[in-house]
C-alpha cells in the first residue's frame, strides 16, 4: 500500500474532470454523450482512497469502525440533507401529485441509502418522469454508501481470518462482481446499472492499485505517458459512449483502466501531475461533491416548465447556478461539518443523523399521497394520466423494451394472429406503433385480425440498426414474417428521424411486394413536457407552439415524409399533423384532449387509448 503522505492534488483534478463530465452530460447529453462515465471515475477513486486508508489503519491497528462511519456521515450527510430539504420545498410548489409521491419515496430511499434500488424498481422505457426526479442522481451516492458500509466490515474479517489472502480475496470478489455485471447486462440491464454488487469491482480495482502503488514506482517520463494515455482515453470515452452503449459490464473496463492509469501517473511528481493539480481543477475538485449534489435538482426545476428562452442560454444559467450553489454548499456546509474544529462524539453524530432522518421520513411517507389538497379537480383529472397504464401495448410479449431486452420475450402465438379466412393486418414499429394497437383492435371488423410486432426505439427501416433486440425483432417482422404470411395490410409507425427518409422509402418499396396495402403513419406532435402535466399546469387553452412544442419542426417533417409513398400505388401516408392541428389559425392550434376531455397523450408524445381511437377514426378509408 502507498506510503506517500503528501496530498494528492492530482486526484482533486481527476474529481474535477469526473464531476464536470457528469454535469455537462446532464445539462446537454448530446454534447458529451458519455459524460455519465464520470460516476464510474468516482467509484474507482473511492476504492483507491477508502480501501487503501482502511487497510493501512487496520495494519497499524488504529482503525476504528465507528470513527470511520462518523467521518463519512460528517463528510457526506450535511450537504445531502440540505439538498433534500431544498428539493422538498421545490417539489411542494412545482410538482403534481404523482410527481410529489415519487419524490417523497425517493427522499425516503435516499435517507436510507438505498435510492439505487428504488430507482431500479422505477426504471422502464416509459418512465421519462424519472428524468424529472430531483434525487435521481443519488443512486450513485447510495452505491458509494453501500460500499462504505460493507467493505470496512469485509476487510476487517479478511484481516482477522486470512490476512495473507487479502488481495486474492479482493480479486475473487472483483471477478464475481464483474461477471455479475456483464451477465445482468444481458438479462436485466437496469439492474446491472443500478445495483452496487455490479459496481464493486470498480472500487476493488482502485483499492488494489492503492495496495500495490508503492511497488509501482515510475519515472516522470512514464508518468507523463501513462497519465496522458489514461486521460485521452477517458476523454474519448466521454465522447464515444452514449446512452445506447451496453453498460457497465465489459464496456466499463476501458474508462476504469483509464482512471487507474491517471491515478498511477499522478503518484509521481511530474508535469502531468502538475497539470492535473492546476488551480481550476483544484477548485472544481474541492466542490465536486456539492456540485454533483446540487446540479441535478437545478436542472429538474429549471427545465420542468418550458420556456421561450433559448436552450443554450438556459443551459448556461443552469451551469453557472450549479457552480455557485456547489461552491456555497462546499464553503458553508461541507467544510464546517467535516472540519476537525467541528468536534462531536461518534455517538452524537450517529444520533443526530438518525434523528434528522427519522423526523423527515414520516413526513415523506405522508407526502406519498401526493398532497392532493393543493390542486383543483381539473388539475387532478389531467395529472392522473401521468399514471396511465398503457392498455394494449402488450409489454413483455408483443412490445419489447429494455426491461424485456431479447427477442425471446416475443410471444409469436399471442402476437401473430394470421388467419387465412380473415383480413389480416400487421402493425410493426416502435412504441409509436404500439400505442395504436388497442385502438386498432377496437376498430377492427369481426373478420379482421391485428398482429403486433413492436419494440421500444426500434424503427422498421432497412438496413436494420440499433440494439440486438431491435435488429432481431425488426428482421423477424419485415423479412421473415411478411414472407411467411401475406398480410392484407401492413402498418408502419415509428418516431421517424429526418435522416431516415430515403431508407424508409426503400423499405416501403420493399414491403409492398408482400402486401396489398401498406400504410405509413407520420410523426405526431411531441411536447416538451408530458402533456397531462402541461394541461394541469397551463390549461387546455394555453398550450401554444414554440413554448410547449415546435409545430414547424413536425409540419416540415410531415411534408417531407409524405413523399415516402409517392409513385407507389400500394402505399398510403397518414398525416397526424394534419389530423391533430389546425394550421389555418395563428398561432397554430393542435388538439390536446379528446371530446371526452381525455389527454391525447399520456406523456410527451405517446397516445392514450382514447386519443389513439379518436385520431384513428379520422384516417381515410384507404389508409385504414
N, C-alpha and C positions, 0 to 999 in steps of 0.2 A: 504493500500500500504506500501511497505517496507520503513523503516526509517534507514536502515543500510547504513552508509556513507563510510565505508572502501571499497577499490577497490576489486572487486570480481575477484581475480586471478584464481579462480577455473573455472570461465566462459571462461577465456582465454584457460584453459586446455581443456574445452569442445569444444571450437572452433578448437583447435589443432586436437583433435580426429576426428571431423567432416571433416575438410579440408583434412587431411591425408587419411581418408576413401575414399573421392571422388577422390583424386589424384591417389591412388593405384588402385581404380576401373577403372579409365580411362586408366591408363598405362597397366594394365593386368586384365581385367574383370573376368577371370576365377579364379583368386587367391582370390579375395574379391568380389564375385558376387553381394552383397548387399551394396557395398560401396556408391552407389548413394544416400543412405539414409542420408548421411552427409548433403545434401542440406536441408532436412527436419529438421535436428537438427538446422541448421542456422535459419530457419523460426521461430522455437519456441523461440530460443534465442532472435531474433529480436523483436518478440512480447513481450517477457518478459521485455526487456530493453526499448523499444520505448513506448509502452503503459503505462508502469509504470512511465517513465520520463514525458510524456505528461500530464498524469492525475495529477501527483504531482505538476507540474508547473501551470496547469490550476487552481487547487485547491488553490494554493498560489497567483494566479493572476499574475504570472510572465512569462506566456507562450507567446511567440511571434511566429506567423506562419512564418513570413519572416525570422526570425533568425533561426528557425528550418530548413527550406528548405536550407538556405545558408550554414548551418553547414553540412547538408547532401551532398551538392554539393562539398564543400571543402574536405570532407572526402572521397568521392567516385569518383568524376569526374576526377581528375588529373591522377590517376593511370589507370583508364579505358581509358582515352584519349591516354595515352602512349601505352597501349596495342593495341588499334585500329590502331594507326599510324604505330607501328612496324609490325602488321599483314598486313597492307596495302602494305608495302614495300615487305614483303614476298610473298604476293599473286601476286603482279605485276611480279615478276621474276619467280614464280613457277607454277602459275595457268593457265589453259587453258581457252578459252573464256567463256564457260558455268560456270566454277568454279569462274571466275572473276565476272561474272554478279551476281551469287548467293551471293558471298562475299560482293559486293557493296550494294546489297539490305539488307544484314544482318547488315552492318555498319549503314545504314540509320535507320533501325528499332531499333538498339542498342542505337543510339544517341537520338532517340525519346522515349526510354524506353518502346518499345512495341515488343522487339525481341521475347518474348514468343509467341505472337500472330503470328509473321512472321514464326517462326519455326513450329508452329502448322499447318499453311497452307501448309508447305512444307513436313510435316510428312506423310510417307507412307512406306509400306513394302519395296519397291524397292529403296527408297531414301537413300541408303547407303552412297551416296555422302555427306549427311549431316554430317556424321562422320568425314568428312574432311573439315568442315566449321570452321575456326578458332574462330568464335564468337558464336558457338552453345551453349557454357556454359553460355552465358549472358542471356539466357532465365530466369534463376533463379534470376539474378540481376534485371531484368525487373519486375518480380513478387514482389520483395522486394521494388523497386522504386514505383510501383503502390500502395503498402501498405503504403509507406511513404507519398504519395500524398493524398490518400483517407482518411486514418484513423485520421490524425490530424483534418481534417475538420469534420469528423463524430463525433469525441469526443467533439469538440467544440460545435457542435449542441446539443449533448446529455446533456452536462453540462449547456447549455443555457436554454433548454426547459424541460428536465427531469433528473436533476442531481441525484435524488434519485433512478432512474431506470437504472443507468449506467451499473451495472453488469448484470442485467436482459436483457438489450438491447444487450449487447455483447454476452450473452449466446444464445439469439434467433438468432442473426446474425450467430454465430458459428454453430448452429444446421442446419440452412438453407444451409450454406456453405458445411457442412459435408454431408448432404443429397444429395446436388447437385453433390458433388464429387463422391459419390457412384453410383448415378443414371447415370451420364455421363459415368462412367467406363464401363457400360454395353450397352451404346448407341454409344459413341464416345470416346474410351479410350485415344486417343491423346489429345482431348480437355480437358478431366479430368486431364491429366497430366500437360498440359502447362498453362492453364489459371489461373489467380490469384484468382477469386472467389472460386474455388475449393480448394484453399490453405489457404484462410483467416482464416479458423477455427484453423489452427495450430498456426498462430500468436496470435489468440484470447486466446487460452488456455494458452499460455505463458504469455499473458497480465493479464489474470485472476489470475494466480499464483502470479504475481507481486503485484496485488491489494490486495491480501489476505495473503501474506507471513508473514507479521508482526503478524498475528493471529496464525501462524503455527509454533510456537516455538517448536523445538525438541531437544532431548538430543544428546550428542556425540555418544552414542551407536546407537540411531535411525538414526543419520546421516550416520554412517558407514554402517548400514544395508541397508537403503534406497538407498544410493549412490552406494553401491556395487551391489544391485539388479538392479538398473537402468543401470549401466554401463555394467554389464554382459549381461543384456537383449539386450542392444544396440549392443554389440559385436556379440551376437548370431544372431541378425537380419542382421548384416553386412555379416555374413557367410551363413545364410539360405535363405535370399531373393535373387532373381535373376531377370533378365530382363523379365522372363515369369510370374513373380508374378503380379497379378492384383493390380495396384497401381495408385493413392493413395487410396481413399475410406477406407473401414474398415481395410484393411491391414496396413494403415498408423497410426492406433491408437496405436499399440504396440511401435514402435520407438518414437512416440510423447509422450506417457506416460512415457517411459523410460527416455527421455530427461527432462521431468518435475521432475521426482524423483531426477535426478542428480542436477538440479537447486535448488530444495528444500534442498537437503542434503548439498550442498555447502554453503548455507547461514549460517550454523553453523560451528564455528571453531572446527575442528575435524581432526583426522588422514586422513579421506577420502578427506576433502577439501585441506589438505596439499599435499596429493599425486596428486590431480588434478592440484595443483598450482606449481608443480615441475618445475625447470628451463627449461627443454626440452619442456614441454608443454607451458610454458610462451613464449618461443621463437617462436614455431610454431603458437601459438595463436596470437602473435603480427603480424606475417607476413601472417596470414591466408587469408586476403582479396587479397593481392598482389599475394600470391602463387596460389590462386584459379584463378585469372585473367590470369596469365602467363603460367600455366602448360598446358592448353589445346592447345593454339597456338603452343607451343613447340612440343607437341605430333603430331599435324597435320603436321607440316612442316618436322619433322624428319621421320615420318612414311609414308609420301606422296610417296616417291620413295623407292622401295625395296632395301635392302642392303644385302651383303653377311656376314655382321657382325652378330654374334649370337644374337637372340632376347633378351636373358637375359642381354647381355651387352648393347644393345640399350636401354632397359628399365632402366637400372641403369644410363646411360647417361642422359636420359630424367628426371629422378627423381632428380639427382644432379643439373642439369641445372635449373630445375624448382625452387628448393630451393634457389639457388644462385640468380637467377633473382628476385624471390619473396622477398628475403632479400634486394637486392639493390633497388627495387621498393619501399619497405616499408621505407627504410632508407632515400632515397634521393627524393622520390616523396610524399608518404603518410604523413610522419612526418612533413616535412616543410610546406606543404599546410594546414594541419589540425592543426598545432601548433597555439597557441594563439599569438605567435610573428608575425605570418603572418596575419597582420591586413588589411582587406579590408572591405568596407561597403557592406551591403547586396545587394545594387543596383549594385555595381561594380561586385560582384560575379555573380549575375544573368546575367548581360550584357556580361560578359566575357564568361561564359559557353554557352550562347545562340549564341554569336558571333562566337565562335570557331565551334560550331555545324553547324551554318548557312554557314560557309565557307567550311566545309567538305562535307555537304550534296549535293550541286550542283556537286562537283567533283565525288561523288559516283554515282549520277544519270547519269552522263556522262559515267561512267565506266560500267553501266549496259548493254552497247552494247558489252561487252566482251573484248574491246580493241584489236580487231582482227588484227590490223596492225602489231602486234608483231610476227605474225606467217606466215609460208609458206602455200601454198594452200593444200599440202598434209596433213599437221598438222590440218588444219581447216576441211578437209574432214573427217579424223578419229575422231577428237574431237566432230564433230557434232553428232556422235552416242551416246554421253553421254546424249543426249536429246531424245533418242529413245522412241517412244510412245507405244511400246509393242503391235503391232496389233495381234489380235487373242486370247489374254489372256482372253477376256470377263470378265474383272474385275467388281466385284459387282454383277455378275449374275451366271456365271459358274466357276469363280475363286474368292474365298473369301480371304480377308486379314484382318488385324487389323482394316482397315477402314470400313470393312463390316463383323463385328465380330459376326455373328449369322447365323445359317443355314436358317433362314427365308429369307435371301437375295438370297439364291439359287433358281434360276428360272427353275423349272423342265420342263416347256413347251419349253423353249429355249435350255436347256442343254441336255435333254434326247430325242434323235431323233430316237428312235427304230421304225423300220418298218418291219413287218413280211415278206414283199415281197422283202426285200433287205438284203445285207450282212452287219451286224451291228458290229461296233467296239466301245468299251468303253475305254476311256482314263481316268485314275484315278491316283491321286497323289498330290504332292505339286507344287510349282512354276516351278520345273524342269520337271513337266509333262505339265503344262500349256504352256510352251514355244514351245512345239511340235504341239499345236493344229492347228495353221494356216497352217503349212506345211502339216500336215496330211490331212486337208481339201482340200488343193490344189492337193495333190497326189491321193486323193480318186477317185475311178471309179464312174461313174454315178449311179451304183447300190449299192453303199456303203454309210453308214451313220456313222457319228462320234458323239459320245456322250461324254461330258466332265464333270468330277466331280473332281475339283481341289481346293486346298486351301493352302495358304502360310504356310510353316512349318509343314504341316500335311502329314506324311508319311503313306501310306496304309499298315500298318503292324498290325497283331494281336499278342498279345492283344493291343487294342487301348489305346493310351496315349496322353497326351497333353491337350491343352485348350478345353473348351466345344465345341467350333466351330469345332475343329479337330475331336473330338470323335463323335460328331453328324453327321458330313458330311461323314467321312470315314465309320461310321457304316451304313449310308444310302447306300454308294457305294458298299462296299464289303460284305454286308449282305443282306439288303433289295432289292436293285436294281438288283443284279445278280441273285437273287432268283425269282424276279418278271418277268424278261425277260432273255431269254437265248441268250446272245451275242455270235456272232460267234468268236469274238476275244476280249480279254481284254489286254490292255497295261498298265503295272505298271511302273511308272517313278518317281524318287524322289532323293533327296540329301541323299542317304543312309549313315547310320553311321556304323562303323565297328562292334559295339556291337549288331547290329540288324540282323546279318547273319542268325542265327538259326530261329528267329521269321519270317524273310522274307521267308525262305524255307518252314516253316509250312504254311504261308499264301498262297504261290504258290500252295502247295498241296491242300489246302482248295478250292481255286478258280478254279482249273482245273476241279473240279466236276461240275462246272456251265458253262463251255465254251469248245469249240473245240480246241482253241489255246490261250495260254497265253504267252505274251512277257514281259520280264523284261529288262528294259533299265538301263545300268550301269551308274556310275558317269562319268561326263565329266571333263576335265581339268579345274581347277579353278585357277585363277591368284591372286596374292597378291594385285593387284590393278586393277581397271577397265581396261579391255583390250583396249578400244578405247584410254584411257589415255596413256597406255604403247606404243601403236602404234604411237601415236602423239609425244611422247617424246623420246622413244628409237628406234623406227623404226621397220619395219617388220622383218628385218634380225638380229636384236639384242635382241630378246626376247628369252633368253635361260633359261633352267630349273635351279633349285637351287636358282637363284636370283629372278626370276619372278614367278616361280611355282615349285612345288615339284613333278616331274614326278614319282619318285619312290613310293611315297605315293599312287597316283592314280593307278599306274600299279599294285602294290601289292594288293590293294583293289579289283581291277578288276579281278585278277586271283582268289581271294578268292570267289568273288560273282558269278563268272561263275558257281560255283558248286551248286547254289540255284536251278538250273533246272535239275541237273543230275538225271538220272533214272526216269525222268518224261517225257514220250513221247509227252505230250501236251504242254510242256513248253519250251521256247526258250529264249536265252540271247543275247542282243545287247551290244557288247563291244565298247563303244565310244572311249576308249583309243586306241584300235587297229585301228579304222577308222581314227582318227584325227592325231595320232602320228606315226612317222616312227622310230621304235625302233632299226632299223639296223644301225643307224647313231650314232656318238658320237661327241658332245653331242646329245641327243635325240632331234629331231626337231618335234614340233607339229604345225599343221596348224593353222594359226591365222586369215586368211582372205579367203573369197570365191574367185572363179575365176573372179568375178566382182569387186574384191578389197573391199568387204564389210566385216567389222569385224564379226567373227563368233559369238561373244558375245557382248552385249551392256553394260555389267557390268563385274563383276569378273567371272561369270560362266553361265549366262542365255543367251541362243541363240537368235540372231536376227532371223527374219523370213527367211532371205536369208541363214543364217548359218544353221538353222534347216533344211531347204529344201535341201541344198546341202549334209548335213550329212545323212538325212533320205533316200535320193536316193541311198545311199551305203549300206543300210540294205539288208540283204539277203532276197530272195523271201519268205522263210518260216517265216522270222521274221516280214515282213510287210503283 
